[in-house]
C-alpha cells in the first residue's frame, strides 16, 4: 500500500527525520574558518611590503591573506587527491592478489 504525506507534519519537517539537508562537522568547521577569515580581512586593511628573493611589492594585508588561504587550500586539496589515489591503487592491487 502506498501512503502519501503532506509537506509538513505536526512533529517537524519530514525531510529532517529522513536525513535531509544537515551540515556535517567538516562543513561547520569550514564555515567557521571562512567567517574568521572574513573578519580578519575586514580588520586588517593596512598595506604591507613583501620581499622575496629579489622581488619586492606592496599589497593590502587582506589580499595577501586571501592569496595565502587559497594557496593553502589548494595544497590541502591536492594532498587529499594524492592520498585518495594512492589508497585506490593499493586496494586495486590487493584485489588482484
Buried (B, 14 or more C-beta within 10 A) or exposed (E): EEEEEEEEEEEEEEEEEEEEEEEEEEEEEEEEEEEEBEEEBEEEEEEEEEEEEEEEEEBBBBEBBBEEBEEEEEEEEEEEEEEEEEEEEEEEEEEEE
